[in-house]
Amino acid sequence: MVMAAGLGRRFGGLKQIEPVGPSGEILLEYSVYDALAAGFKRVVFIVSRQTEEPLRELMQARIGGICPVDYVQQRLLPLPPGVDLPPSRSKPWGTAHAVLCCAHHVQSRFAVINADDFYGRGSFLVLGTYMSNIEDRQAALDIGMVGFPLENTLTEHGFVARGVCTLDQDGYLLQVRERTRIERRADRVGHVDSLGRWTPIPAGSLASLNMWGFPPRFFQHLEVGFRSFLTAGEPELAEREFFLPDFVNQLIQESTARVRALPTQEAWFGVTYREDLPRARERIGALIDAGVYPRSLWGA
């Protein structure tokens, strides 16, 4: 499940379709390639009205004959019965809602990733291995989360949003908190809160980049959680987002889920700002030169 509905406001355009590979490949194609190599069988793209047509045109030509592909639009409406759309609301409801939009399209265990992050094949292998061995127990949800060292997931060109993780001694999440304005200042990493205050984040912290593995029962909890989220009403719902890390954190605190952190040694890079593109292209080129990827990803 690839979250590709964002409008790229910080990027200044549809970053999902910007080429980074020598044959015009876009960044998410490398994730799809790695996921298929790791044993995943099907791809669902979560899109918006603006991103669906250009993404569908590209993906149908490149992977339409390789694996089943579906497209699900994330929209403001419909909402649960009895809930009205706040007049001031114009942007999507957030990443947890994006996943919920796929509830009628996915009936098996599934992974979730961002379209604008490069995770590396090893990350898909470790997540796929974990998902193939989890049991969909009735007592609690077993969830997997691939984690990256926070310091390695920043950009030189502005702030980023990350889920900052706290682990117990057995490698399970105690807490994951979505921080939407993380940046480096001098030799320290911290986040800026809604009041403009900068707070340092402990060195060595693990970051979630929305690379998750879920059992299908997760959708039932998402549905209940989204309805609860919507009870906030105006004016809070004008801007508030239903974030996936925050909802998973809620399940952890309720003892409804246990989340295994799956550390990866893969080197992350991504495209948040237009200035990130040259580095992404350089990194892909280096991986091609190292033999990790073919020069033409799908052999055309």
Backbone as CSV, one residue per row, in Angstrom:
resi,resn,N_x,N_y,N_z,CA_x,CA_y,CA_z,C_x,C_y,C_z
1,MET,0.854,-1.168,0.000,0.000,0.000,0.000,0.898,1.230,0.000
2,VAL,0.831,2.010,-1.072,1.720,3.159,-1.247,0.924,4.445,-1.081
3,MET,1.275,5.253,-0.089,0.576,6.520,0.133,1.135,7.575,-0.817
4,ALA,0.329,7.900,-1.835,0.779,8.800,-2.899,-0.245,9.886,-3.189
5,ALA,-0.981,10.295,-2.147,-2.041,11.294,-2.342,-1.582,12.718,-2.075
6,GLY,-0.379,12.887,-1.515,0.086,14.226,-1.140,0.268,15.133,-2.345
7,LEU,0.032,16.423,-2.127,0.116,17.405,-3.209,1.472,18.082,-3.285
8,GLY,2.400,17.714,-2.406,3.766,18.224,-2.500,3.872,19.721,-2.335
9,ARG,3.239,20.256,-1.292,3.261,21.716,-1.105,4.674,22.230,-0.854
10,ARG,5.451,21.522,-0.039,6.825,21.960,0.208,7.700,21.743,-1.023
11,PHE,7.356,20.747,-1.823,8.118,20.461,-3.034,7.773,21.444,-4.149
12,GLY,6.500,21.866,-4.174,6.052,22.769,-5.232,5.551,22.043,-6.462
13,GLY,4.932,20.870,-6.283,4.413,20.092,-7.404,4.238,18.644,-7.007
14,LEU,3.886,17.808,-7.985,3.643,16.398,-7.730,4.964,15.637,-7.729
15,LYS,5.594,15.589,-6.560,6.901,14.942,-6.439,6.829,13.446,-6.736
16,GLN,5.607,12.849,-6.610,5.476,11.410,-6.842,5.883,11.009,-8.249
17,ILE,5.766,11.920,-9.214,6.032,11.545,-10.600,7.312,12.176,-11.148
18,GLU,8.135,12.754,-10.276,9.412,13.308,-10.722,10.401,12.171,-10.977
19,PRO,11.004,12.119,-12.167,11.950,11.030,-12.453,13.235,11.159,-11.651
20,VAL,13.722,10.018,-11.158,15.009,9.978,-10.456,15.936,8.938,-11.069
21,GLY,15.407,8.018,-11.866,16.211,6.968,-12.485,16.621,7.323,-13.897
22,PRO,17.635,6.647,-14.435,18.149,6.977,-15.773,17.185,6.691,-16.901
23,SER,16.206,5.829,-16.663,15.206,5.538,-17.701,13.861,6.182,-17.361
24,GLY,13.903,7.233,-16.539,12.692,7.967,-16.183,11.930,7.389,-15.020
25,GLU,12.513,6.444,-14.280,11.829,5.845,-13.138,11.583,6.891,-12.046
26,ILE,10.428,6.771,-11.402,10.142,7.617,-10.254,10.514,6.858,-8.984
27,LEU,10.653,7.577,-7.865,11.216,6.976,-6.662,10.420,5.769,-6.181
28,LEU,9.098,5.859,-6.219,8.293,4.762,-5.670,8.428,3.483,-6.492
29,GLU,8.870,3.588,-7.745,9.074,2.368,-8.534,10.146,1.476,-7.916
30,TYR,11.152,2.091,-7.312,12.206,1.295,-6.676,11.664,0.579,-5.444
31,SER,10.726,1.204,-4.744,10.078,0.532,-3.619,9.227,-0.633,-4.103
32,VAL,8.474,-0.438,-5.178,7.660,-1.519,-5.729,8.561,-2.664,-6.197
33,TYR,9.642,-2.324,-6.862,10.595,-3.338,-7.333,11.137,-4.154,-6.165
34,ASP,11.537,-3.457,-5.087,12.079,-4.136,-3.914,11.008,-4.965,-3.203
35,ALA,9.787,-4.439,-3.130,8.705,-5.178,-2.469,8.403,-6.476,-3.209
36,LEU,8.350,-6.421,-4.532,8.092,-7.634,-5.313,9.230,-8.640,-5.128
37,ALA,10.471,-8.135,-5.069,11.618,-9.022,-4.863,11.575,-9.667,-3.479
38,ALA,10.943,-8.979,-2.513,10.847,-9.496,-1.141,9.649,-10.410,-0.937
39,GLY,8.821,-10.587,-1.987,7.717,-11.537,-1.893,6.330,-10.948,-1.839
40,PHE,6.212,-9.630,-1.842,4.876,-9.026,-1.903,4.298,-9.256,-3.298
41,LYS,2.957,-9.351,-3.382,2.328,-9.811,-4.618,1.452,-8.771,-5.313
42,ARG,1.068,-7.718,-4.624,0.067,-6.793,-5.161,0.357,-5.393,-4.639
43,VAL,-0.007,-4.371,-5.420,0.240,-2.982,-5.033,-1.075,-2.208,-5.069
44,VAL,-1.331,-1.443,-4.019,-2.459,-0.516,-3.974,-1.894,0.886,-3.789
45,PHE,-2.198,1.769,-4.721,-1.768,3.155,-4.615,-2.901,3.982,-4.026
46,ILE,-2.603,4.694,-2.942,-3.565,5.637,-2.372,-3.291,6.987,-3.020
47,VAL,-4.262,7.503,-3.738,-4.056,8.688,-4.569,-5.086,9.754,-4.217
48,SER,-4.884,10.926,-4.763,-5.855,12.014,-4.685,-6.416,12.257,-6.081
49,ARG,-7.377,13.137,-6.146,-7.940,13.480,-7.461,-6.846,14.029,-8.379
50,GLN,-5.885,14.760,-7.808,-4.838,15.375,-8.622,-3.743,14.385,-9.017
51,THR,-3.470,13.399,-8.163,-2.349,12.505,-8.452,-2.750,11.231,-9.186
52,GLU,-4.036,10.896,-9.193,-4.422,9.592,-9.738,-4.093,9.449,-11.216
53,GLU,-4.510,10.388,-12.047,-4.350,10.215,-13.491,-2.885,10.117,-13.914
54,PRO,-2.000,11.060,-13.482,-0.602,10.920,-13.913,0.077,9.678,-13.370
55,LEU,-0.261,9.286,-12.138,0.359,8.097,-11.564,-0.160,6.833,-12.237
56,ARG,-1.442,6.788,-12.485,-2.032,5.622,-13.147,-1.426,5.436,-14.541
57,GLU,-1.241,6.534,-15.265,-0.687,6.450,-16.611,0.721,5.864,-16.588
58,LEU,1.545,6.324,-15.638,2.906,5.812,-15.531,2.939,4.343,-15.107
59,MET,2.195,4.026,-14.048,2.282,2.687,-13.471,1.654,1.626,-14.360
60,GLN,0.600,1.971,-15.062,-0.024,0.990,-15.944,0.947,0.572,-17.040
61,ALA,1.707,1.549,-17.539,2.656,1.248,-18.614,3.839,0.430,-18.110
62,ARG,4.193,0.590,-16.839,5.433,-0.012,-16.352,5.237,-1.284,-15.545
63,ILE,4.230,-1.324,-14.678,4.067,-2.520,-13.849,2.691,-3.162,-13.998
64,GLY,1.862,-2.607,-14.878,0.509,-3.151,-15.053,0.501,-4.604,-15.459
65,GLY,1.540,-5.049,-16.187,1.599,-6.440,-16.615,2.441,-7.322,-15.719
66,ILE,2.980,-6.753,-14.624,3.875,-7.498,-13.747,3.167,-7.995,-12.492
67,CYS,2.263,-7.171,-11.942,1.532,-7.562,-10.735,0.195,-6.830,-10.720
68,PRO,-0.781,-7.331,-9.955,-2.054,-6.619,-9.832,-1.842,-5.247,-9.179
69,VAL,-2.508,-4.236,-9.737,-2.374,-2.863,-9.244,-3.768,-2.261,-9.089
70,ASP,-4.006,-1.622,-7.952,-5.264,-0.915,-7.713,-4.985,0.509,-7.295
71,TYR,-5.992,1.371,-7.463,-5.889,2.781,-7.100,-7.096,3.138,-6.236
72,VAL,-6.831,3.752,-5.101,-7.887,4.144,-4.180,-7.729,5.626,-3.890
73,GLN,-8.778,6.397,-4.151,-8.717,7.830,-3.893,-9.029,8.142,-2.441
74,GLN,-8.191,8.986,-1.843,-8.471,9.520,-0.515,-9.258,10.817,-0.690
75,ARG,-10.466,10.845,-0.139,-11.338,12.014,-0.274,-11.791,12.486,1.105
76,LEU,-12.238,13.734,1.172,-12.813,14.263,2.409,-14.121,13.574,2.748
77,LEU,-14.882,13.214,1.718,-16.169,12.544,1.892,-16.128,11.198,1.174
78,PRO,-16.927,10.217,1.628,-17.945,10.318,2.682,-17.344,10.200,4.085
79,LEU,-18.112,10.649,5.068,-17.784,10.507,6.470,-18.772,9.528,7.113
80,PRO,-18.471,9.034,8.301,-19.405,8.107,8.958,-20.779,8.739,9.136
81,PRO,-21.842,7.944,9.137,-23.196,8.477,9.322,-23.288,9.346,10.569
82,GLY,-23.943,10.486,10.414,-24.134,11.385,11.543,-23.024,12.395,11.742
83,VAL,-21.971,12.330,10.904,-20.856,13.267,11.017,-20.867,14.190,9.808
84,ASP,-20.840,15.483,10.044,-20.847,16.472,8.965,-19.433,17.000,8.717
85,LEU,-19.176,17.325,7.464,-17.881,17.904,7.101,-17.796,19.336,7.622
86,PRO,-16.779,19.662,8.428,-16.618,21.044,8.877,-16.426,21.976,7.677
87,PRO,-17.144,23.085,7.608,-17.045,23.981,6.441,-15.631,24.463,6.163
88,SER,-14.796,24.558,7.204,-13.453,25.096,7.036,-12.437,24.048,6.591
89,ARG,-12.864,22.786,6.500,-11.922,21.713,6.169,-11.752,21.592,4.664
90,SER,-10.480,21.616,4.191,-10.239,21.481,2.752,-9.182,20.435,2.432
91,LYS,-8.295,20.114,3.380,-7.231,19.160,3.084,-7.614,17.763,3.557
92,PRO,-6.926,16.728,3.064,-7.239,15.357,3.461,-7.092,15.142,4.965
93,TRP,-7.603,14.001,5.446,-7.681,13.747,6.881,-6.408,13.157,7.469
94,GLY,-5.403,12.861,6.663,-4.159,12.359,7.208,-3.856,10.920,6.830
95,THR,-2.694,10.439,7.275,-2.183,9.150,6.818,-2.982,7.956,7.340
96,ALA,-3.507,8.031,8.566,-4.315,6.916,9.069,-5.611,6.797,8.273
97,HIS,-6.199,7.930,7.925,-7.408,7.909,7.092,-7.089,7.374,5.703
98,ALA,-5.899,7.700,5.184,-5.504,7.192,3.863,-5.532,5.671,3.848
99,VAL,-5.010,5.057,4.901,-5.026,3.594,4.985,-6.462,3.086,5.116
100,LEU,-7.263,3.758,5.917,-8.654,3.346,6.104,-9.421,3.339,4.786
101,CYS,-9.079,4.213,3.867,-9.758,4.265,2.568,-9.623,2.954,1.794
102,CYS,-8.655,2.123,2.160,-8.405,0.860,1.450,-9.100,-0.328,2.090
103,ALA,-9.942,-0.084,3.083,-10.528,-1.182,3.863,-11.297,-2.175,3.004
104,HIS,-11.934,-1.707,1.937,-12.736,-2.602,1.095,-11.927,-3.173,-0.071
105,HIS,-10.636,-2.860,-0.106,-9.796,-3.319,-1.203,-8.722,-4.303,-0.757
106,VAL,-8.528,-4.459,0.552,-7.460,-5.307,1.080,-8.041,-6.223,2.144
107,GLN,-7.842,-7.519,1.984,-8.348,-8.498,2.957,-7.243,-9.351,3.559
108,SER,-5.998,-9.042,3.263,-4.880,-9.852,3.743,-3.915,-8.977,4.533
109,ARG,-2.869,-9.594,5.067,-1.810,-8.814,5.697,-1.243,-7.839,4.672
110,PHE,-0.874,-6.666,5.121,-0.413,-5.662,4.168,0.644,-4.765,4.787
111,ALA,1.492,-4.231,3.911,2.497,-3.253,4.307,2.073,-1.884,3.811
112,VAL,2.525,-0.845,4.507,2.254,0.543,4.138,3.580,1.271,4.004
113,ILE,3.726,2.069,2.936,4.915,2.904,2.762,4.505,4.265,2.205
114,ASN,5.429,5.226,2.282,5.266,6.515,1.628,5.782,6.440,0.197
115,ALA,5.211,7.249,-0.680,5.666,7.272,-2.068,6.983,8.010,-2.236
116,ASP,7.282,8.936,-1.335,8.436,9.818,-1.534,9.635,9.458,-0.666
117,ASP,9.657,8.232,-0.122,10.791,7.759,0.671,11.416,6.537,0.007
118,PHE,12.749,6.450,0.079,13.463,5.272,-0.388,13.848,4.467,0.840
119,TYR,13.395,3.219,0.904,13.591,2.389,2.085,14.688,1.339,1.930
120,GLY,14.962,0.909,0.716,15.981,-0.106,0.485,15.437,-1.514,0.572
121,ARG,15.995,-2.423,-0.218,15.461,-3.775,-0.315,15.513,-4.518,1.017
122,GLY,16.576,-4.285,1.793,16.678,-4.960,3.073,15.526,-4.641,3.997
123,SER,14.988,-3.422,3.893,13.845,-3.036,4.723,12.616,-3.839,4.352
124,PHE,12.390,-4.062,3.069,11.244,-4.867,2.637,11.427,-6.329,3.017
125,LEU,12.653,-6.804,2.961,12.907,-8.198,3.337,12.632,-8.424,4.820
126,VAL,13.095,-7.514,5.680,12.884,-7.706,7.110,11.407,-7.576,7.467
127,LEU,10.696,-6.666,6.794,9.270,-6.511,7.060,8.485,-7.707,6.527
128,GLY,8.826,-8.157,5.317,8.138,-9.308,4.750,8.328,-10.565,5.576
129,THR,9.540,-10.763,6.096,9.810,-11.921,6.949,8.977,-11.859,8.221
130,TYR,8.914,-10.676,8.824,8.126,-10.528,10.046,6.648,-10.810,9.769
131,MET,6.119,-10.235,8.687,4.701,-10.395,8.378,4.335,-11.834,8.049
132,SER,5.260,-12.583,7.482,4.953,-13.977,7.123,4.873,-14.872,8.349
133,ASN,5.351,-14.368,9.493,5.385,-15.189,10.699,4.443,-14.718,11.803
134,ILE,3.805,-13.568,11.636,2.923,-13.091,12.697,1.616,-13.877,12.684
135,GLU,0.997,-13.932,13.839,-0.298,-14.582,13.975,-1.354,-13.515,14.226
136,ASP,-2.466,-13.587,13.501,-3.551,-12.617,13.696,-4.368,-13.050,14.911
137,ARG,-3.789,-12.803,16.080,-4.411,-13.259,17.319,-5.595,-12.365,17.687
138,GLN,-6.552,-12.923,18.362,-7.703,-12.136,18.797,-7.360,-11.247,19.992
139,ALA,-6.334,-11.635,20.752,-6.015,-10.893,21.969,-5.429,-9.522,21.665
140,ALA,-4.580,-9.426,20.693,-3.921,-8.159,20.378,-3.457,-8.184,18.930
141,LEU,-3.307,-7.013,18.355,-2.803,-6.895,17.000,-1.287,-6.975,17.018
142,ASP,-0.717,-7.812,16.150,0.730,-7.843,15.961,1.066,-6.957,14.774
143,ILE,1.851,-5.919,15.022,2.207,-4.933,14.009,3.723,-4.857,13.916
144,GLY,4.238,-4.688,12.717,5.667,-4.488,12.514,5.937,-3.084,12.022
145,MET,7.039,-2.497,12.460,7.437,-1.158,12.008,8.932,-1.135,11.726
146,VAL,9.298,-0.814,10.501,10.712,-0.683,10.164,11.193,0.688,10.634
147,GLY,12.277,0.689,11.424,12.771,1.933,11.992,14.160,2.291,11.497
148,PHE,14.383,3.591,11.325,15.660,4.121,10.847,16.241,5.058,11.904
149,PRO,17.572,5.140,12.039,18.145,6.147,12.932,17.682,7.543,12.526
150,LEU,17.090,8.280,13.453,16.504,9.578,13.133,17.499,10.507,12.448
151,GLU,18.733,10.533,12.934,19.730,11.449,12.377,19.988,11.202,10.900
152,ASN,19.681,9.974,10.429,19.928,9.625,9.022,18.728,9.882,8.125
153,THR,17.672,10.492,8.665,16.452,10.671,7.872,16.110,12.148,7.667
154,LEU,17.093,13.020,7.820,16.837,14.454,7.708,17.241,14.964,6.330
155,THR,16.819,16.159,6.008,17.217,16.836,4.783,17.909,18.136,5.139
156,GLU,18.789,18.564,4.278,19.489,19.826,4.500,18.645,21.026,4.099
157,HIS,17.461,20.782,3.552,16.719,21.866,2.908,15.464,22.296,3.660
158,GLY,15.285,21.848,4.900,14.113,22.267,5.673,13.744,21.224,6.714
159,PHE,12.524,21.297,7.206,12.075,20.377,8.240,11.408,19.148,7.625
160,VAL,11.262,18.093,8.437,10.606,16.853,8.008,9.645,16.410,9.093
161,ALA,8.730,15.508,8.743,7.813,14.886,9.703,8.242,13.441,9.910
162,ARG,8.381,13.045,11.177,8.787,11.684,11.503,8.044,11.206,12.746
163,GLY,7.859,9.893,12.854,7.377,9.311,14.086,8.576,8.969,14.956
164,VAL,8.713,9.637,16.105,9.859,9.414,16.996,9.505,8.298,17.980
165,CYS,10.363,7.277,18.070,10.029,6.035,18.771,10.790,5.884,20.092
166,THR,10.122,5.264,21.046,10.736,4.816,22.296,10.488,3.319,22.413
167,LEU,11.560,2.540,22.688,11.465,1.073,22.689,11.682,0.515,24.089
168,ASP,11.115,-0.693,24.331,11.442,-1.400,25.560,12.678,-2.264,25.310
169,GLN,13.116,-3.004,26.325,14.353,-3.771,26.215,14.237,-4.944,25.251
170,ASP,13.008,-5.324,24.884,12.805,-6.436,23.961,12.589,-5.991,22.520
171,GLY,12.676,-4.682,22.267,12.548,-4.193,20.908,11.130,-3.910,20.475
172,TYR,10.201,-3.805,21.416,8.828,-3.427,21.096,8.619,-1.943,21.410
173,LEU,7.734,-1.336,20.662,7.470,0.088,20.856,6.744,0.335,22.170
174,LEU,7.276,1.263,22.943,6.546,1.796,24.091,5.725,2.998,23.679
175,GLN,6.254,3.734,22.698,5.585,4.951,22.254,6.130,5.367,20.898
176,VAL,5.260,5.913,20.052,5.681,6.568,18.815,4.870,7.848,18.686
177,ARG,5.553,8.961,18.518,4.906,10.259,18.468,5.233,10.943,17.147
178,GLU,4.200,11.346,16.425,4.401,12.075,15.169,4.863,13.492,15.487
179,ARG,6.038,13.837,14.955,6.576,15.193,15.073,6.660,15.769,13.667
180,THR,5.945,16.861,13.424,5.779,17.344,12.053,6.827,18.365,11.615
181,ARG,7.638,18.870,12.545,8.665,19.855,12.182,9.986,19.501,12.873
182,ILE,10.629,18.468,12.358,11.928,18.046,12.879,13.019,18.664,12.016
183,GLU,14.056,19.203,12.672,15.151,19.801,11.926,16.427,19.746,12.753
184,ARG,17.548,19.910,12.079,18.843,19.949,12.745,19.238,21.397,13.012
185,ARG,19.680,21.666,14.221,20.212,22.978,14.576,21.596,22.779,15.168
186,ALA,22.592,23.268,14.453,23.988,23.035,14.823,24.225,21.527,14.849
187,ASP,24.612,20.965,15.992,24.903,19.533,16.058,23.821,18.749,16.762
188,ARG,22.617,19.329,16.899,21.532,18.650,17.594,20.301,18.566,16.700
189,VAL,19.484,17.527,16.953,18.223,17.339,16.231,17.082,17.580,17.209
190,GLY,16.060,18.303,16.759,14.924,18.567,17.627,13.673,18.836,16.811
191,HIS,12.575,19.093,17.501,11.327,19.387,16.804,10.755,20.705,17.304
192,VAL,10.011,21.366,16.429,9.357,22.625,16.748,7.882,22.329,16.972
193,ASP,7.340,22.732,18.119,5.934,22.455,18.415,5.038,23.553,17.868
194,SER,3.731,23.426,18.121,2.756,24.361,17.553,2.924,25.785,18.071
195,LEU,3.648,25.953,19.181,3.901,27.282,19.738,5.253,27.845,19.315
196,GLY,5.942,27.110,18.446,7.224,27.583,17.953,8.406,27.257,18.842
197,ARG,8.212,26.396,19.839,9.292,26.049,20.750,10.088,24.872,20.198
198,TRP,11.416,24.974,20.257,12.295,23.915,19.762,12.721,23.027,20.914
199,THR,12.488,21.721,20.798,12.821,20.769,21.856,13.763,19.713,21.302
200,PRO,14.928,19.503,21.922,15.859,18.473,21.431,15.257,17.074,21.529
201,ILE,15.652,16.211,20.598,15.269,14.799,20.607,16.521,13.997,20.955
202,PRO,16.420,13.019,21.856,17.613,12.266,22.275,18.373,11.670,21.097
203,ALA,19.690,11.791,21.136,20.533,11.209,20.090,20.331,9.699,20.042
204,GLY,20.355,9.144,18.834,20.175,7.707,18.663,18.732,7.261,18.587
205,SER,17.793,8.204,18.605,16.376,7.835,18.546,16.055,7.148,17.220
206,LEU,15.107,6.220,17.284,14.645,5.513,16.098,13.466,6.269,15.503
207,ALA,13.431,6.379,14.188,12.368,7.110,13.508,11.507,6.179,12.679
208,SER,10.203,6.416,12.726,9.264,5.739,11.834,9.083,6.581,10.585
209,LEU,9.218,5.933,9.428,8.987,6.596,8.150,7.754,6.016,7.477
210,ASN,6.784,5.631,8.302,5.536,5.059,7.790,5.776,3.814,6.954
211,MET,6.670,2.959,7.452,6.848,1.636,6.841,6.363,0.624,7.865
212,TRP,5.124,0.151,7.662,4.424,-0.664,8.643,3.963,-1.977,8.023
213,GLY,3.756,-2.966,8.878,3.104,-4.207,8.484,1.921,-4.466,9.395
214,PHE,0.724,-4.662,8.831,-0.508,-4.783,9.609,-1.271,-6.057,9.248
215,PRO,-2.002,-6.621,10.231,-2.990,-7.665,9.918,-4.280,-7.000,9.439
216,PRO,-5.127,-7.731,8.731,-6.353,-7.111,8.192,-7.294,-6.582,9.267
217,ARG,-7.263,-7.128,10.484,-8.157,-6.616,11.532,-7.840,-5.179,11.927
218,PHE,-6.702,-4.689,11.499,-6.341,-3.301,11.800,-7.395,-2.331,11.280
219,PHE,-8.031,-2.669,10.162,-9.053,-1.776,9.592,-10.217,-1.548,10.557
220,GLN,-10.612,-2.584,11.296,-11.709,-2.427,12.254,-11.366,-1.378,13.304
221,HIS,-10.143,-1.402,13.784,-9.709,-0.423,14.783,-9.594,0.970,14.163
222,LEU,-9.127,1.031,12.928,-9.042,2.325,12.242,-10.409,2.981,12.111
223,GLU,-11.400,2.206,11.766,-12.749,2.743,11.591,-13.258,3.355,12.887
224,VAL,-13.079,2.645,13.993,-13.498,3.164,15.298,-12.677,4.399,15.666
225,GLY,-11.371,4.346,15.391,-10.499,5.463,15.728,-10.815,6.716,14.935
226,PHE,-11.178,6.560,13.676,-11.495,7.726,12.852,-12.781,8.395,13.332
227,ARG,-13.761,7.599,13.677,-15.006,8.181,14.196,-14.723,8.966,15.488
228,SER,-13.881,8.405,16.341,-13.523,9.102,17.571,-12.767,10.393,17.268
229,PHE,-11.862,10.335,16.294,-11.115,11.520,15.877,-12.050,12.639,15.434
230,LEU,-13.114,12.280,14.728,-14.030,13.286,14.179,-14.904,13.947,15.231
231,THR,-14.960,13.396,16.439,-15.805,13.989,17.479,-15.214,15.284,18.023
232,ALA,-13.974,15.609,17.639,-13.349,16.847,18.125,-14.138,18.076,17.698
233,GLY,-14.732,18.018,16.492,-15.551,19.135,16.013,-14.745,20.371,15.679
234,GLU,-15.465,21.430,15.305,-14.844,22.712,14.996,-14.408,23.383,16.291
235,PRO,-13.338,24.246,16.281,-12.497,24.544,15.110,-11.325,23.586,14.944
236,GLU,-11.189,22.610,15.856,-10.011,21.753,15.851,-9.875,20.966,14.549
237,LEU,-10.995,20.556,13.963,-10.933,19.733,12.758,-10.614,20.526,11.497
238,ALA,-10.466,21.815,11.624,-10.096,22.610,10.452,-8.711,22.217,9.943
239,GLU,-7.799,21.877,10.857,-6.419,21.570,10.468,-5.920,20.226,10.984
240,ARG,-6.513,19.685,12.016,-5.995,18.478,12.662,-5.977,17.293,11.699
241,GLU,-4.954,16.430,11.836,-4.830,15.264,10.963,-4.834,13.975,11.779
242,PHE,-5.411,12.940,11.195,-5.487,11.603,11.772,-4.230,10.864,11.323
243,PHE,-3.146,10.999,12.112,-1.847,10.460,11.731,-1.746,8.979,12.074
244,LEU,-1.121,8.218,11.174,-0.944,6.785,11.387,-0.065,6.482,12.614
245,PRO,1.096,7.133,12.784,1.885,6.837,13.989,1.143,7.161,15.280
246,ASP,0.399,8.251,15.302,-0.330,8.618,16.516,-1.415,7.597,16.843
247,PHE,-2.082,7.077,15.804,-3.123,6.083,16.065,-2.516,4.765,16.540
248,VAL,-1.399,4.355,15.935,-0.726,3.147,16.413,-0.288,3.339,17.860
249,ASN,0.201,4.530,18.172,0.601,4.811,19.554,-0.585,4.663,20.510
250,GLN,-1.750,5.116,20.076,-2.957,4.969,20.897,-3.246,3.499,21.169
251,LEU,-3.125,2.654,20.155,-3.363,1.227,20.332,-2.351,0.609,21.296
252,ILE,-1.109,1.089,21.233,-0.092,0.589,22.163,-0.469,0.941,23.597
253,GLN,-0.861,2.199,23.814,-1.179,2.653,25.174,-2.418,1.940,25.721
254,GLU,-3.316,1.533,24.838,-4.514,0.807,25.256,-4.265,-0.698,25.404
255,SER,-3.041,-1.138,25.093,-2.686,-2.567,25.086,-3.502,-3.347,24.065
256,THR,-3.941,-2.661,23.028,-4.686,-3.292,21.942,-3.746,-3.873,20.891
257,ALA,-2.529,-3.357,20.841,-1.556,-3.820,19.852,-0.179,-3.885,20.482
258,ARG,0.634,-4.774,19.943,2.056,-4.752,20.262,2.787,-4.563,18.939
259,VAL,3.797,-3.695,18.952,4.464,-3.286,17.717,5.946,-3.614,17.817
260,ARG,6.382,-4.497,16.954,7.782,-4.888,16.918,8.560,-3.903,16.057
261,ALA,9.576,-3.271,16.641,10.461,-2.407,15.868,11.455,-3.275,15.113
262,LEU,11.590,-3.027,13.833,12.456,-3.810,12.961,13.554,-2.899,12.429
263,PRO,14.662,-2.781,13.151,15.730,-1.872,12.706,16.296,-2.322,11.366
264,THR,16.674,-1.359,10.554,17.262,-1.651,9.250,18.561,-0.883,9.108
265,GLN,19.492,-1.483,8.413,20.767,-0.820,8.130,20.756,-0.138,6.775
266,GLU,19.608,-0.185,6.089,19.511,0.473,4.795,19.639,1.993,4.958
267,ALA,20.235,2.623,3.967,20.398,4.079,3.978,19.167,4.731,3.359
268,TRP,18.469,5.527,4.167,17.273,6.211,3.687,17.644,7.450,2.879
269,PHE,16.818,7.758,1.895,16.792,9.108,1.320,15.395,9.340,0.779
270,GLY,15.062,10.589,0.558,13.709,10.903,0.116,13.647,12.225,-0.609
271,VAL,12.436,12.557,-1.033,12.204,13.802,-1.765,11.095,14.561,-1.058
272,THR,11.500,15.491,-0.201,10.546,16.373,0.465,10.521,17.729,-0.222
273,TYR,11.703,18.224,-0.577,11.862,19.514,-1.241,12.455,19.295,-2.625
274,ARG,12.216,20.232,-3.522,12.756,20.100,-4.876,14.279,20.008,-4.847
275,GLU,14.882,20.657,-3.859,16.340,20.612,-3.739,16.855,19.224,-3.387
276,ASP,15.960,18.313,-2.951,16.366,16.941,-2.636,16.554,16.083,-3.881
277,LEU,16.034,16.525,-5.023,16.061,15.692,-6.230,17.472,15.324,-6.699
278,PRO,18.404,16.286,-6.777,19.750,15.901,-7.255,20.388,14.807,-6.401
279,ARG,20.229,14.885,-5.085,20.804,13.867,-4.212,20.130,12.520,-4.437
280,ALA,18.800,12.520,-4.605,18.095,11.264,-4.847,18.571,10.622,-6.145
281,ARG,18.746,11.426,-7.177,19.219,10.886,-8.453,20.639,10.353,-8.331
282,GLU,21.470,11.060,-7.555,22.842,10.604,-7.339,22.869,9.280,-6.592
283,ARG,22.008,9.141,-5.575,21.989,7.919,-4.785,21.491,6.733,-5.611
284,ILE,20.456,6.968,-6.429,19.967,5.892,-7.306,21.045,5.492,-8.294
285,GLY,21.731,6.476,-8.843,22.817,6.178,-9.784,23.906,5.332,-9.149
286,ALA,24.241,5.638,-7.891,25.267,4.868,-7.197,24.814,3.431,-6.967
287,LEU,23.550,3.219,-6.654,23.026,1.871,-6.450,23.006,1.083,-7.762
288,ILE,22.741,1.768,-8.860,22.792,1.113,-10.174,24.226,0.712,-10.495
289,ASP,25.162,1.623,-10.232,26.577,1.319,-10.490,27.056,0.161,-9.631
290,ALA,26.463,0.018,-8.422,26.849,-1.069,-7.523,26.161,-2.384,-7.862
291,GLY,25.280,-2.377,-8.874,24.602,-3.597,-9.294,23.354,-3.938,-8.516
292,VAL,22.882,-3.021,-7.645,21.665,-3.287,-6.878,20.440,-3.247,-7.779
293,TYR,20.409,-2.302,-8.722,19.291,-2.157,-9.657,19.813,-2.137,-11.086
294,PRO,19.019,-2.651,-12.027,19.393,-2.514,-13.437,19.198,-1.077,-13.905
295,ARG,19.854,-0.716,-14.966,19.736,0.657,-15.460,18.315,0.949,-15.924
296,SER,17.680,-0.013,-16.544,16.255,0.091,-16.876,15.524,-0.849,-15.949
297,LEU,14.765,-0.302,-15.001,14.271,-1.077,-13.873,13.401,-2.249,-14.301
298,TRP,12.553,-2.049,-15.306,11.616,-3.094,-15.713,12.038,-3.768,-17.009
299,GLY,13.265,-3.489,-17.466,13.827,-4.192,-18.615,13.343,-3.733,-19.950
300,ALA,12.630,-2.587,-19.994,12.120,-2.107,-21.283,13.201,-1.379,-22.052
